[in-house]
Amino acid sequence: MLGNLDIQNIHEASNGERAINLAEQYSPGLVLLDINLPDCDGIDLLDKLRTIVPESKILMVSSEATVDHIKAAQAKGSIGFIVKPFNAEVVLQKITSALKEN
């Protein structure tokens, strides 16, 4: 989906450990981070990523968009939330908005 939106330099991690490795290697400007990962909690990982790449803008992604999850993600530095299921238009809108944030 991101490739179809003409977004380049896309790296995908299937778990938290791989996400940390990729963040250290590439220092991404934008991260889409799921709350539910096979080896860790995405909100805990968000906290680690804020330390590794503090300049990255992080959007959380989940079908579990509870008030508690949203507040916890915001408190740890997430700049937005994409609720599953989603479509390309929603993703593009959230990414565009995130990249405009200072």
C-alpha positions as CSV (number, residue, x, y, z in Angstrom):
1,M,0.0,0.0,0.0
2,L,2.8,2.5,0.9
3,G,4.6,1.7,-2.4
4,N,1.4,2.5,-4.3
5,L,1.3,5.9,-2.5
6,D,4.7,6.6,-4.0
7,I,6.4,6.4,-0.6
8,Q,10.0,5.2,-1.0
9,N,12.6,3.6,1.3
10,I,10.1,1.3,3.0
11,H,11.3,-1.2,5.5
12,E,9.1,-3.7,7.2
13,A,9.7,-5.4,10.6
14,S,7.7,-8.5,11.6
15,N,8.5,-8.0,15.3
16,G,9.8,-5.6,17.8
17,E,13.4,-6.8,17.7
18,R,13.6,-6.3,14.0
19,A,12.0,-2.9,14.3
20,I,14.7,-1.8,16.7
21,N,17.4,-3.1,14.4
22,L,15.9,-1.2,11.4
23,A,15.4,2.0,13.4
24,E,19.1,1.9,14.5
25,Q,20.2,1.2,10.9
26,Y,18.0,3.6,9.0
27,S,16.8,6.3,11.4
28,P,13.4,6.5,9.8
29,G,11.6,9.8,9.5
30,L,8.2,8.1,9.9
31,V,7.3,4.8,11.6
32,L,3.9,3.0,11.4
33,L,3.8,0.9,14.5
34,D,1.3,-1.8,15.4
35,I,0.3,-2.2,19.0
36,N,0.2,-6.0,18.8
37,L,3.5,-7.5,17.9
38,P,4.5,-11.2,18.3
39,D,7.4,-10.5,20.7
40,C,6.4,-7.3,22.5
41,D,3.8,-4.6,23.2
42,G,3.8,-1.9,20.5
43,I,3.3,0.9,23.1
44,D,6.4,-0.3,25.0
45,L,8.3,-0.5,21.7
46,L,7.1,3.1,21.0
47,D,8.9,4.2,24.1
48,K,12.2,2.4,23.0
49,L,11.9,3.9,19.5
50,R,11.5,7.4,20.9
51,T,14.9,6.9,22.6
52,I,16.6,5.3,19.6
53,V,15.3,7.7,16.9
54,P,13.8,10.7,18.8
55,E,13.3,12.7,15.5
56,S,11.0,10.0,14.0
57,K,7.3,10.6,13.7
58,I,5.5,7.6,14.9
59,L,1.9,6.7,14.0
60,M,0.3,3.8,15.9
61,V,-1.8,1.2,14.0
62,S,-4.3,-1.1,15.6
63,S,-7.8,-2.5,15.5
64,E,-7.8,-1.9,19.3
65,A,-8.2,1.8,19.3
66,T,-9.4,2.1,22.9
67,V,-9.1,5.4,24.7
68,D,-6.5,3.8,27.0
69,H,-4.4,2.7,24.0
70,I,-4.6,6.1,22.4
71,K,-3.8,8.0,25.6
72,A,-0.9,5.7,26.3
73,A,0.5,6.1,22.8
74,Q,0.2,9.9,22.9
75,A,1.9,10.0,26.3
76,K,4.8,8.0,24.9
77,G,5.2,10.3,21.8
78,S,2.9,8.9,19.1
79,I,1.6,11.7,16.8
80,G,-1.4,9.8,15.6
81,F,-3.4,6.6,15.4
82,I,-4.6,4.6,12.4
83,V,-7.5,2.3,13.1
84,K,-7.8,-1.1,11.4
85,P,-9.3,-1.8,9.0
86,F,-8.1,1.1,6.9
87,N,-7.7,2.0,3.3
88,A,-5.0,3.8,1.3
89,E,-6.9,7.1,1.5
90,V,-6.9,7.1,5.3
91,V,-3.2,6.0,5.5
92,L,-2.2,8.8,3.0
93,Q,-4.2,11.4,5.0
94,K,-2.6,10.3,8.3
95,I,0.9,10.2,6.8
96,T,0.5,13.6,5.2
97,S,-0.7,15.1,8.4
98,A,2.1,13.5,10.4
99,L,4.8,14.8,8.1
100,K,3.4,18.3,8.3
101,E,3.8,18.2,12.2
102,N,6.8,20.0,13.6
